[in-house]
Amino acid sequence: MKNHNTYKLWADPMQYYQEMIHDILTAKKYVYIETFRLSNDAIGERFRDALIKARKKGIAIKLLIDYWGAGSVKSGFLDELIRLGAEVRFFIKIKISFDFFTRSHRRNHRKLLLIDDNVSYIGSSNLTGYNLNWRESVLRMENHELTLIFKKIFNQDFQLYNRYIFSQAYYTKHIRHKNFEIIRDVPNIAIKKINKKFIQMIKEAKESVIIETPYFLPGFMLRKAMMEAAARGVKVTVLLPKKSDVNLVDILRNKYFGLLFKKGIEFLFYEPNNLHSKIILVDNQWFGIGSSNFDYRSFRYMFEIMLFGNEPQIAEQILEHAENTKSVSIPFNYRNWLKRPPIEKFFEWLLLPFRHLL
């Protein structure tokens, strides 16, 4: 265990996948992974094979995958790993029942990789080749105390994997450690702790707010906080993909741009490919990074996790991440927005009642 804590923020999936696999192959005690999606593709195979090698050396393996996101890996892909003694669980299987829609919509969107009580990863990325060309936000931390906290959270999730009813107060309890705060959301329309933390951060901003998110469908209170911040002179910048992987969200988000832009909020659209990072930075000092999108669905229905804090090493790298994103982004064009075709406006109106589900 190192005495000096170190942090590295990654944006390129291939780079952090290589680092993750190296950490798995050099593990001494355990590897715990929690992810929304693991795919039966070249990337999924690399992770599976690395886990098999680690398990053959006696390393304890726990793997928690969301049932919806597991896709093809539910059928035979992990059999050898399981045969070797790894613990593999799928989070809340989809079942036909009287509340089929509500139950099936509640997915585990958290992403964690923990190794040997010293290394932990948190961020936006799944373990799949699907996002190899995307811009992500994955934070690697060498911090013994933080890793132990994440280990406790992981083990809670590992036990929760097949429960539909549980203590929401227990599983959303804020965890504070020095200059860090870990906040978890579970499906709940009223509580939405991550959403409330975002609002608090924006309300307390004095100079700047930078948000990177693939999906932008903020609720009224979040929009209000952003507009009020801009009104008091805070520079509020939202970085989005020009085109995300969810077309319906791209259509509906257009409805919000005009009013927010007129209130002083800057929108920039990342051009090279999909921007999938999920970060917030306030006054170049206070940050949040993790799995939560800036939309109703994440706040209301998903199991999410975010790390907040004011660690300078991390804040500086998030600012650099945002500046690099800006360098290949184009600004929102209000005149073009006003001239968008009537059919687009019609679909914005048509989709609005379903904004909580997209």
N, C-alpha and C positions, 0 to 999 in steps of 0.2 A: 504493500500500500504506500502510495506516494503522499508526502506531507503537503505538497503544493497542488492545489486544485487547478485543473486545466479544462478549457472549453473550446470546442471547435464546431462552427456552424457550417454545414454543407448545403449546397444548392443542386449539385450535379449527382443524379442517382447512381451512376456508375462508380463515382468516387466513393460515396459513402457505403454502397453495397460492398465494395472491395474492403473497406475498413471494417465493416461489420463482420464479414466472413473471416477476416484475419483475426478479429477479436474472438470469434467463436472457436476457431481452430487452435488458439493459444489459451483458451480458458483452462483454469485449474480446478474449479469446483462446480460451477453451474452456469447454465445459460437459460434464461427465461425470456420468452417472446410473446408479446400480445399484439395482434394486428387485426385490422378489418379484412384485409385481403391477402391471401397467399395463392399464387397461381401455379398451375401445372404447365410451366413454360421454362425457358432457359434459366431465368433468374430464380424461379421457385426451385428448380432442380439444384442449382448451386447452393442455395441455403439448405435444402434437405440433405444433400450430400455432406455438407460441412457439419451439420448436426449429427449425422450418422457417424462420421469420423470422431467427433467429440464424444459421442455416447460410447463408442467402442473403447475409448480411453478411460471410461468410467465417470465422465462428466454427467451430472444430473441435468436432465432436459425437461423443461415444461413449456408447452406450446399451446396458446389460447388463441383460437381463430374464430371470428364471427361466422356463424353458420351460413348466412346469406353470402358473405364475401368469400367463403371457402371454395365455392364452385366445384371444380373437378377434383380438388385434392381430397374430397370426402370419400372418393372411391379408389382405394388401393395405393394412392400416391405416397402415403406415409406409413404403409404397412411395415416395412423393414424397420423404420425408426421406432414404431410402437413395439414390434417384436423384441427389439433390443432393450426395452424397458423405459423408453421415454413416455412421459405423461402428455397426451394430446387430448384437448377438449375443444368442442365446438360450442360457441356461445349462443344459447337459447335457440333450439331447433324450431323451425316453422311448423306449426300444427294447425289443422283445421279445427276451429272452435267458434263459439258464439262471438268472440271478440277477435276474430282472425285478423282483421285489418289493423287494429290497434297493436296487437301482440307482434305481428310481423313487421311493423314499422319501427319497432324499438330495437336498434342495432348497436353493437359495441364498435364504436369508431376509434377507440383509443389505439395508440401506437407506442409500444415500449420495447426496448431490448436491454436486458440487464445481465451483467457478467461479473461474477466473483466479488460481490460486495464493493466494487470499486468503479466499474464503468457502467454508465447508463446512457441510453439514447431516448430522445423524445422528439416528436415532430409530426410532419404532414404525410409521410410516405408509407405506402404499402410495400409489400415484398412481391413485386411482379414486374415483368418486362413491359407491361402496358404503359408505364409512365417513364420509360427510359429517356425520352426527349423532353420531359417536363422540367420546369423550374420548381424545386421543392425547398423546404426548410426543415432540416434535420440537425439537431444539436447533440453532439457527443460530449459527455461530461465525465471527467475523472474526478470524482468527489465521493469519498467513502460514505460520508454521512447522508448525502442526498440519495445515493444508491440504496442504502438501507431503507430509506423512507419509501422509495419507489418499489422496493422488494416487498414491503408490507402491503402496499396498495395492490401490487400484482397478485399476491396471494389471496387478498380479499376478492379480487375479480375472478380468480381461478376457482374459488369456492362458490361464487355467485353464478357461475356459468349457466346453470339450468333452472334458476329461480325466476318466477314471474312476480312474486310478492316478497318484498324485503324492506328493511329499515332505511328509508331514504335519508333520514337525518344522519345516520351512521356513515352511509356511503357517499355523502356530499360534504362531510366535515372538512373545513379548511385546515390545511396543514401548513404551519409556518416554521421556517428554519432559517435563522439568521436573516439574510437579505433576500430570501426566497419565500414564495407562497405557492402551494399546489392547490388547485381548485378542480374539483370533479363535478360533472353534471350527470344526472341520471334522468330518464324520461319523466318530465313533470312540467305541465303548462305554467304553473304558478311560480316555481322557485327560480329556475334559470340563473344559477349563480355565476356562470361565466359571462352571460349577457350583462348581469348587474355589475360585474367587475369591469367590463369594457366601458360601461356608462360612467362608472366612478372615475376611471382613468381619464376619460375624455373630459369630464367635468373639472378635473383637477389640473388639466393641461394649461401651461402658461405660454408656451411658444409654438409647439408643433405636435401634430399627431400624424403618424404614418401607419397605414393599414395595408397589408397584403392579404388578399383572399381570392380564392377561385370563384366563389359564389357570393353575390352581394344582394341580400334581401333582408335588410335590417328592419326591425319593428319600430313603432312610432317613437318610443322613448329613446332608442338609440339614435334615430334620425334627429330627434329634438336636441340631444346632447351634442351631436356633431354640428348642427346649425348654430346653436348657442355658442359653441367654442369658436367657430368662424366669426361670429358677430363680435366677440370680444378681442379679435385680432390674432387668434391662434391659426396657424397655417395647417389646415386639415387636408391630407393627401390620401387618396384611395387608389391602390394599384390593383388592377384586375387583368385577367387575360382578355385579349381582343375577342377570342373565341374559346370558350371552355369546352369541356367534354359533355356538358349537359345543356342542350340547345334550348330547352324550355325555360331554364333559369336565365339564359342570355336574353331571351325575348322579354321575360317579365321584368328583369332588372332595369330595362330601358325606361320603364315608367318612373323610376325614382330620380333619374339623372337630371332632368331639367330643373326642378325645384331646388335640389341640393346644390347644383352648379350655380344657380342664381343667388343662393345664400352664401356663396364664397367657398364651396368645397371643390377641390381640384381632383379630377379623375384622369388617370393615365392608364392606357391600355397596352399591355405587354404583347409584342407582335410575334416573336420567333416561334412560339408554340404555346402550350397550356401553362399558365402560372398557377401552381397548386399549393404554394406556400401559405401558411396561416400564422401571421405574426402581427403584432402591434407594438409600436414604439412611441413613447410620449416624452417630449422634451429631450430627445436623444439620450435618455437615461433610464426610464421605466419601460420594461418590456413585457410582452407575453408571447409564448411560443408553445405550440402543441397541436392538437388534432381538430380543434373546433373551427368550423366555417363561420362566416358572418351572415348567417341566415336563420330563418325560423326553425328549420328542420333540426339543425344541430342543437340549438338552444332548447327546443321543446322535447324532442323525441329520441335523441341519441345519447349513448354513454360516451362522454368526452372527457379529456384531461388537458389541462394547460398549466404550464410553469410560468409564474410571474415573478418579477424581481427587479433589482437595480444593480446587478453585478456588472461592473464596467467592461470586463472582457467580453461578455455576451452582448451588451448594448452596442458596443463599438462594431461588432461583427454584424449585428442586425442592421445597423445604419449602413454599413458597406453593402450588405445584401440589397437593401432598398435602393441605394444609389446605383448599383449595377443594373437593377431591374428598370429603373427610370431611364437609364441610358439607351435602352432599346424599346422604349415605349412611346406611344403617341398620345397627345392630349385629346380630351373629349371636345367634339365640335358641336357647339350649341346650335348653330344655324342648320347644320345637317340633321341634328336631332329634331328640330322643329319641322323639317321637310320630310321626315320619314313617312313611308307609304301608309295610307289608311288601313291596309290589311294588318300591318304591324301593330298599330294602335288597337285594332279590334282584338287581336290575340293577347295583347297586354291586358285588356279589360276582361277577356274570357278566362285568362289564367289567374287573375287576381284572387278569386275565392279559394284557389288551391295553393296559395303561396306558402302555407304552413307545411305542405307535403312535398315540395320540390327540392 
